[in-house]
C-alpha cells in the first residue's frame, strides 16, 4: 500500500505539472466585461476564487451594492466570486493581471474581434485591430485573413534579411579575412611582389564595399519593417501603434476551432523549444537552456564514467580486503550524502580559482587580469557534477561486479586468460548493465542539480552558446544556461511572477521529460544487454 501510494503521488505530481505546462501554449479564450459606468475589461480568466464575506475588507464591503451586501451579511450568499484576469498590455497598464469581483461586472462575452498579439517586448497585447500604417498610408483591417497576410509579408522580409546575411555578409566577411591573412603573411615575409600586394588590397577593398552594400540593404529592410505599424485599440479605447518588427505572432482565439487551437498549441510548443528567452526569462523559449543542460550532462558523463568504472574495478577486483579498503568504501559511500552546495564551493575554490587561475597564468597570460579559464564556465561545472556523481557511480558499479559469479572468472583463467584479459574482456562486458545503471543514476541527479551550478558557471542569460562555428568550436570556458536554473530564475527572480508561473510549469515538464527520455534510452540498452547475457545461460539474479 505504501508503494502504491508513493507511485500514485508521483504520477499525480507529474500529471499536474504536465497539465499546467501544456496549458501554457493553449490559446485561451479572451473575454470582455463591462460595468455600470461603461468601463470595459478585456482579458483571459487566469484564476477563480471564492471569497467568504468575513475576509472582505471594509472598503470592499462598502463597494458592494446595498442589496447584495445585505444578502451576504445574512449569509444567504456566503461567498463572492473573484477572478484573477490576465489583461496583458503590461507596457500600457503597468501590470499584466487584475483581480475583480464578478458582481461588479456583466457576464463575460467572447467577442470574435478580440485578438492576442505576441510581442518581443511588453508581453502580450489584448485588444482589437483597427488598421495598418505603412509608407504614410493607412489601411483598415476588417478580417483575420488580412492580418495573417500582413504577418506573412513581415515574415518574408525577415527571411530576406537572413538570406542576405548568410549568402552575402558572411561569405564576404570570410573572404575579407582570408585576403587579410594572405596579405599580412606577405608583408611579414618582406615580399617585394608589389603587384600581388596591390591586387590583394584591391580585392579586399572591393569585398568590403560589397559587404557594406549588403549591410545597407539589410538595414533598409529592417527600417521598412520597423516603420510598418499595426494600429490597435485597448480596453480603454485608446489607440496604440505596434511595429511589425516587434510582433512575433497574432491570433483571434475566439474564432478558432478545436483543430485551429491544436495547431496553434503545437506551433507555440515548437517555438518554445527552439527560441530564446525574453523579458527577463518570463517569456519566450528555452533553447539555450536545453542546449546547455544536455551538453553539461554529456560532458559530465564523459568525465565521470571512465573514472567511476576504473575505481569500481580497482575496489572489487584488485584491492585487497583490509582496513584501508574498508575505509575507502565507507568514504565513497559517505561522499554520496554530502550536500551538493559543498561540491559547488569546492569546485569554485579548486577548479575555478586554483586550476583555472594556473591555466590562465601559463597559457593566457596576455589576457590577464581578465580571466579566461579562471572564471566559472562549462568545463568547471561539468567536472564539479562529475565529482558529485562519482560516489554513486562507484558504488553502483562495484555492486554490479559483485553479482557476476566467480565461476566466470575461474573459467577464463582456466582457458589461459590473464587477469587483465579476464576483467576487461569478460567481467566488464558482463557488467555493462551495471555501468548503464550507474549512468542513469548520474544523469538523473546531475540534470536536476542547481545549487552547485550557480557557483561554477550557470547564468541567467548566456549571449553565446558554448558551441558555434568559430575555432575551437566548443568553448568550454563560456558560461551557459540550464533548465533547472531557468526554473528557479523564472519562478523567483523575475518581476513578472504571475506571467511566468505557467512558463515555470512548462520548463519543469520539459526538464522531467529530458531526464526521463535519457533514462529510458539507457534502460532500453541495459535491458537489451541483460537479454543477451540471459540467452547465454546466466541466471536472472546475476543482473
C-alpha positions in Angstrom: 0.0 0.0 0.0 2.8 2.4 0.8 4.5 1.7 -2.6 1.2 2.2 -4.4 0.5 5.5 -2.6 4.1 6.7 -3.4 3.7 5.8 -7.1 0.3 7.4 -7.4 1.5 10.5 -5.6 4.5 10.8 -8.0 2.2 10.3 -11.0 -0.2 12.9 -9.7 2.6 15.4 -9.4 3.8 14.7 -12.9 0.3 14.9 -14.3 -0.3 18.2 -12.6 3.0 19.7 -13.9 2.2 18.3 -17.4 -1.3 19.8 -17.4 -0.2 23.2 -16.2 2.8 23.1 -18.5 0.9 22.2 -21.7 -1.7 24.8 -20.8 1.0 27.5 -21.3 0.7 27.1 -25.1 -3.1 26.8 -25.4 -4.9 29.8 -27.0 -7.3 30.6 -24.2 -10.5 32.5 -24.8 -10.4 36.3 -24.5 -13.4 37.8 -22.7 -14.8 41.3 -22.4 -16.6 42.5 -19.3 -18.5 45.8 -18.7 -19.7 47.6 -15.6 -22.5 50.0 -14.9 -20.3 53.0 -15.7 -19.5 51.7 -19.2 -15.9 50.7 -18.4 -14.6 47.7 -20.2 -12.3 44.9 -19.1 -10.6 42.6 -21.7 -8.5 39.6 -20.8 -8.3 35.9 -20.1 -9.5 34.2 -16.9 -6.4 33.2 -15.1 -7.8 32.0 -11.8 -11.2 31.8 -10.0 -11.5 32.3 -6.2 -14.4 32.1 -3.8 -14.0 34.8 -1.1 -16.1 34.5 2.1 -17.8 37.6 3.5 -15.7 37.6 6.6 -12.5 38.0 4.6 -13.7 41.2 2.8 -12.2 44.5 4.0 -14.4 47.4 5.0 -13.6 49.2 1.7 -14.5 46.1 -0.3 -17.8 45.7 1.6 -18.7 49.3 1.0 -18.1 48.9 -2.7 -20.8 46.2 -2.9 -24.3 47.3 -3.7 -26.6 47.5 -0.7 -28.9 44.7 -1.7 -26.1 42.3 -2.4 -24.3 43.4 0.8 -27.4 42.6 2.9 -27.7 39.1 1.3 -24.0 38.5 2.1 -24.4 39.7 5.7 -27.4 37.4 6.2 -25.3 34.6 4.8 -27.7 33.8 2.0 -24.8 34.4 -0.3 -21.9 33.3 1.9 -19.2 33.8 -0.8 -18.3 36.1 -3.6 -16.5 35.0 -6.8 -13.3 36.8 -7.6 -11.5 36.5 -10.8 -7.8 37.0 -11.5 -7.8 38.2 -15.1 -4.8 38.4 -17.4 -5.2 41.7 -19.2 -1.8 41.8 -20.8 -0.6 45.2 -22.2 1.9 45.4 -19.4 3.7 48.4 -21.1 0.4 50.3 -21.1 -1.2 49.5 -17.8 1.9 48.9 -15.8 0.7 45.4 -14.8 -0.4 42.3 -16.6 -3.1 41.0 -14.1 -6.0 42.4 -12.2 -8.3 41.0 -9.5 -12.0 41.8 -9.8 -15.2 40.6 -8.1 -17.7 39.3 -10.7 -20.7 41.1 -9.1 -19.3 44.4 -10.3 -19.2 43.4 -13.9 -21.5 42.0 -16.5 -21.3 38.4 -17.8 -18.2 37.9 -19.9 -18.7 37.9 -23.7 -16.2 36.3 -26.1 -16.3 38.8 -28.9 -14.9 37.4 -32.2 -12.8 40.5 -33.0 -10.7 40.3 -29.8 -7.2 39.2 -30.6 -3.9 38.4 -28.8 -0.6 39.8 -30.1 2.7 38.2 -29.1 5.5 40.8 -28.9 9.2 40.8 -28.3 8.8 43.4 -25.6 6.0 44.3 -23.3 4.4 40.9 -23.2 1.1 40.0 -24.9 -1.3 42.7 -26.1 -5.1 42.2 -25.8 -7.4 44.3 -27.8 -8.9 45.0 -31.3 -7.1 45.7 -34.6 -8.0 49.0 -36.3 -5.7 49.4 -39.2 -2.1 49.1 -40.6 0.1 52.0 -41.5 3.0 51.8 -44.0 4.7 54.5 -46.1 2.2 57.1 -44.9 -0.8 55.0 -46.0 -3.4 53.7 -43.7 -5.4 50.5 -44.5 -8.3 49.4 -42.4 -8.2 45.7 -41.3 -11.5 44.0 -41.3 -10.7 40.3 -41.1 -8.2 37.9 -39.7 -7.1 36.9 -43.2 -5.8 40.5 -43.8 -3.8 40.4 -40.6 -2.5 37.0 -41.4 -1.3 38.2 -44.8 0.5 41.1 -43.3 2.3 38.8 -40.8 3.3 36.6 -43.7 4.7 39.6 -45.6 6.7 40.6 -42.5 8.0 37.0 -42.1 9.1 37.0 -45.7 11.0 40.3 -45.1 12.8 38.6 -42.1 13.7 35.7 -44.3 15.2 38.1 -46.9 17.4 39.5 -44.1 18.6 36.0 -43.1 19.2 35.1 -46.7 21.3 38.2 -47.3 23.3 37.7 -44.2 24.0 34.0 -44.9 24.6 34.4 -48.7 26.3 37.8 -48.8 27.6 39.2 -45.5 29.0 36.0 -44.0 30.8 34.8 -47.3 32.2 38.3 -47.9 33.4 38.5 -44.3 35.2 35.2 -44.6 36.7 36.4 -48.0 38.0 39.5 -46.4 39.6 37.5 -43.5 41.3 35.2 -46.0 42.7 38.1 -48.1 43.9 39.9 -44.9 45.6 36.7 -43.8 47.4 36.3 -47.1 48.3 40.0 -47.2 49.7 40.0 -43.7 51.7 36.9 -44.4 53.3 38.6 -47.5 54.1 41.7 -45.5 55.6 39.8 -42.6 57.8 37.8 -45.0 59.0 41.1 -46.6 57.8 40.2 -50.1 58.7 42.5 -52.9 55.8 41.4 -55.1 54.2 44.8 -55.0 51.8 43.9 -57.8 50.5 40.9 -55.9 50.1 43.1 -52.7 48.3 45.8 -54.7 46.0 43.2 -56.2 45.1 41.7 -52.8 44.5 45.2 -51.4 42.2 46.0 -54.4 40.3 42.7 -54.0 39.9 43.3 -50.2 38.6 46.9 -50.8 36.1 45.6 -53.3 34.9 42.9 -50.9 34.5 45.5 -48.1 32.5 47.7 -50.5 30.2 44.7 -51.4 29.7 43.9 -47.8 28.9 47.4 -46.9 26.3 47.5 -49.7 24.7 44.2 -48.5 24.6 45.6 -44.9 22.9 48.8 -46.1 20.3 46.7 -48.0 19.7 44.7 -44.8 19.3 47.9 -42.8 16.8 49.3 -45.3 14.7 46.2 -45.0 14.8 46.4 -41.2 13.8 50.1 -41.2 10.9 49.3 -43.5 9.7 46.6 -41.1 10.1 48.9 -38.1 8.1 51.7 -39.8 5.3 49.3 -40.7 2.8 49.8 -37.9 -0.3 47.9 -36.6 -2.9 50.3 -35.1 -4.7 48.6 -32.2 -7.2 49.6 -29.6 -7.1 48.5 -25.9 -10.0 48.0 -23.4 -9.9 51.8 -22.7 -10.5 52.6 -26.4 -7.0 54.1 -26.5 -5.1 53.7 -29.8 -1.6 52.2 -29.9 0.8 51.7 -32.7 2.8 48.5 -32.6 5.7 48.0 -35.0 5.6 44.8 -37.1 9.3 44.4 -36.2 8.3 43.6 -32.6 5.3 41.3 -33.4 6.1 37.6 -33.2 2.6 36.3 -33.8 -1.1 37.3 -33.6 -4.3 35.3 -33.4 -8.0 35.5 -32.8 -8.6 32.8 -30.1 -12.4 33.3 -30.1 -12.6 32.5 -33.8 -10.5 29.3 -33.6 -11.9 25.8 -34.0 -10.6 22.9 -31.9 -8.3 22.0 -34.8 -7.0 25.5 -35.1 -6.3 25.6 -31.4 -4.4 22.3 -31.6 -2.4 23.6 -34.5 -1.6 26.8 -32.6 -0.8 24.8 -29.5 1.7 22.7 -31.4 3.3 25.7 -33.1 3.8 27.5 -29.8 5.3 24.4 -28.3 7.8 24.2 -31.1 8.7 27.9 -30.7 9.2 27.3 -27.0 11.8 24.6 -27.8 13.7 26.5 -30.5 13.6 30.2 -29.4 15.5 32.2 -26.9 14.0 33.6 -23.6 12.7 37.2 -23.4 11.5 39.7 -20.8 13.9 38.6 -18.0 13.2 34.8 -18.7 9.5 35.3 -18.0 8.6 34.8 -21.7 9.9 33.2 -24.9 11.7 29.9 -25.3 14.3 27.8 -23.6 16.5 26.6 -26.4 19.8 27.8 -24.8 18.8 26.2 -21.5 18.0 22.9 -23.2 21.3 23.0 -25.1 23.3 23.9 -22.0 21.6 21.1 -19.9 22.2 18.4 -22.5 25.8 19.4 -23.2 26.5 19.7 -19.5 25.2 16.1 -18.9 27.2 14.7 -21.8 30.5 16.3 -20.6 29.8 15.2 -17.1 29.2 11.6 -18.3 32.4 11.6 -20.3 34.3 12.8 -17.2 32.7 10.6 -14.5 32.1 7.2 -16.3 35.7 6.2 -17.1 36.9 7.3 -13.6 34.0 5.6 -11.9 34.4 2.3 -13.8 38.2 2.2 -13.0 37.6 3.0 -9.4 34.9 0.3 -9.1 37.1 -2.3 -10.8 40.0 -1.5 -8.5 38.0 -1.7 -5.3 36.3 -5.0 -6.3 38.9 -6.8 -8.5 42.3 -5.6 -7.4 42.2 -4.1 -3.9 42.9 -6.5 -1.0 40.4 -6.8 1.8 41.9 -4.9 4.7 41.1 -1.8 6.8 42.3 0.6 4.1 39.9 -0.8 1.5 37.0 -0.7 4.0 37.9 2.9 4.8 37.8 3.8 1.1 34.4 2.2 0.7 33.0 4.0 3.7 34.4 7.3 2.4 32.9 6.8 -1.0 29.5 6.0 0.5 29.6 9.0 2.8 30.6 11.3 -0.1 27.3 10.3 -1.8 25.4 12.0 1.0 27.4 15.3 1.0 25.1 18.3 0.2 25.6 19.4 -3.4 26.3 23.0 -2.5 29.5 21.8 -0.8 30.7 20.4 -4.1 29.9 23.7 -5.7 32.1 25.6 -3.1 34.9 23.1 -3.7 34.6 23.4 -7.5 34.7 27.2 -7.2 37.8 27.1 -5.0 39.7 24.3 -6.6 38.7 24.1 -10.3 37.9 27.8 -11.0 40.4 29.7 -8.8 43.2 27.3 -8.4 43.3 25.1 -11.6 41.7 27.8 -13.9 43.9 30.5 -12.5 47.0 28.4 -13.1 45.9 27.7 -16.7 45.5 31.5 -17.3 48.9 32.2 -16.0 50.6 29.6 -18.2 48.6 29.8 -21.5 46.6 33.1 -21.3 48.9 35.5 -19.6 48.4 38.1 -22.3 44.7 38.3 -21.4 45.3 38.9 -17.7 43.9 40.4 -15.5 40.8 39.4 -17.5 40.4 35.7 -16.8 39.8 33.0 -19.5 39.6 29.8 -17.5 39.9 31.4 -14.1 36.2 32.2 -14.1 33.1 29.9 -13.8 32.3 28.1 -17.0 31.0 25.0 -18.7 34.2 22.9 -18.1 34.3 23.5 -14.4 30.6 22.9 -14.0 30.9 19.5 -15.7 33.8 18.5 -13.5 32.0 19.6 -10.4 29.0 17.5 -11.3 31.3 14.6 -12.2 32.7 14.8 -8.6 29.2 15.0 -7.2 28.0 11.9 -9.0 31.2 9.9 -8.8 30.4 8.1 -5.4 27.0 6.9 -6.8 28.7 5.6 -9.9 31.4 3.8 -8.0 29.0 2.1 -5.5 26.6 1.0 -8.3 29.4 -0.5 -10.5 31.0 -2.3 -7.6 27.6 -3.7 -6.7 27.2 -4.9 -10.3 30.6 -6.5 -10.3 29.8 -8.4 -7.1 26.8 -10.1 -8.9 29.0 -11.7 -11.5 29.7 -15.3 -10.4 33.2 -16.3 -9.5 32.9 -19.3 -11.9 33.1 -16.9 -14.8 36.4 -15.6 -13.7 37.7 -19.1 -13.0 36.6 -20.3 -16.4 38.5 -17.5 -18.1 41.6 -18.3 -16.0 41.3 -22.0 -16.9 41.4 -21.1 -20.6 44.7 -19.2 -20.1 43.4 -15.6 -19.9 45.4 -13.2 -17.8 43.7 -11.2 -15.0 43.6 -8.1 -17.1 42.1 -10.0 -20.1 39.6 -11.6 -17.8 38.5 -8.3 -16.3 38.4 -6.2 -19.4 37.2 -8.8 -21.9 34.9 -11.0 -19.8 33.9 -9.4 -16.5 33.5 -5.7 -17.6 31.3 -6.6 -20.7 29.0 -8.6 -18.5 28.9 -5.7 -16.0 27.7 -3.3 -18.7 24.1 -3.3 -17.3 25.5 -2.1 -14.0 27.6 0.6 -15.8 24.4 1.8 -17.6 22.5 1.8 -14.3 25.3 4.0 -12.8 25.0 6.3 -15.9 21.2 6.5 -15.4 21.6 7.5 -11.7 24.3 10.0 -12.5 22.3 11.7 -15.3 19.2 11.8 -13.2 21.0 13.6 -10.4 23.2 15.9 -12.4 20.4 17.1 -14.7 18.4 18.3 -11.8 21.1 20.0 -9.8 21.1 23.8 -9.5 22.9 24.9 -6.3 26.4 23.9 -7.3 26.0 25.2 -10.8 25.2 28.7 -9.5 28.8 28.9 -8.3 30.6 27.3 -11.2 29.1 28.6 -14.4 25.4 28.8 -14.9 23.9 32.2 -15.7 20.5 33.9 -16.2 21.2 34.6 -19.8 24.1 33.5 -22.0 24.7 35.7 -25.0 26.5 32.9 -26.9 26.1 29.1 -27.0 29.2 27.0 -25.9 29.3 25.5 -29.4 29.5 27.7 -32.5 31.3 28.0 -35.9 34.4 29.7 -34.5 37.5 27.8 -33.7 37.9 25.7 -31.5 34.1 25.3 -32.0 33.5 24.1 -28.4 34.2 26.9 -25.9 34.5 25.2 -22.5 35.3 28.4 -20.8 31.9 30.1 -21.6 29.1 30.4 -19.2 25.8 28.6 -20.1 22.1 28.3 -19.3 20.4 25.4 -17.5 16.8 24.3 -17.3 16.9 23.9 -13.5 18.3 27.4 -13.0 15.9 28.8 -15.6 13.0 27.4 -13.4 14.5 29.0 -10.3 15.1 32.3 -12.0 11.6 32.5 -13.7 9.8 31.4 -10.6 11.6 33.6 -8.0 13.7 36.3 -9.6 11.6 37.8 -12.4 9.4 40.9 -11.9 6.5 39.3 -13.8 5.8 36.4 -11.3 2.2 35.7 -12.3 3.0 35.8 -16.0 6.0 33.4 -15.6 4.1 30.9 -13.5 2.8 28.9 -16.4 6.3 29.1 -18.0 7.8 27.6 -14.9 5.4 24.6 -15.2 6.3 24.2 -18.9 10.0 24.3 -18.2 9.6 21.9 -15.3 7.7 19.5 -17.6 10.5 19.8 -20.2 13.2 19.1 -17.6 11.4 16.0 -16.4 10.9 14.9 -20.0 14.6 15.3 -20.8 15.6 13.3 -17.7 13.0 10.5 -18.3 14.0 10.4 -22.0 17.7 9.9 -21.2 16.9 7.3 -18.6 14.5 5.4 -21.0 17.3 5.2 -23.6 19.8 3.9 -21.1 17.2 1.4 -19.7 16.5 0.2 -23.1 20.1 -0.5 -23.8 20.6 -2.1 -20.4 17.6 -4.5 -20.9 19.0 -5.5 -24.3 22.3 -6.4 -22.7 20.6 -8.3 -20.0 18.6 -10.3 -22.5 21.8 -11.1 -24.5 23.6 -12.5 -21.4 20.4 -14.3 -20.2 20.4 -16.1 -23.6 23.9 -17.3 -22.8 22.6 -19.2 -19.8 23.2 -16.9 -16.9 20.6 -16.6 -14.2 18.4 -13.5 -13.9 19.6 -12.7 -10.3 23.1 -12.1 -11.6 22.0 -9.0 -13.4 
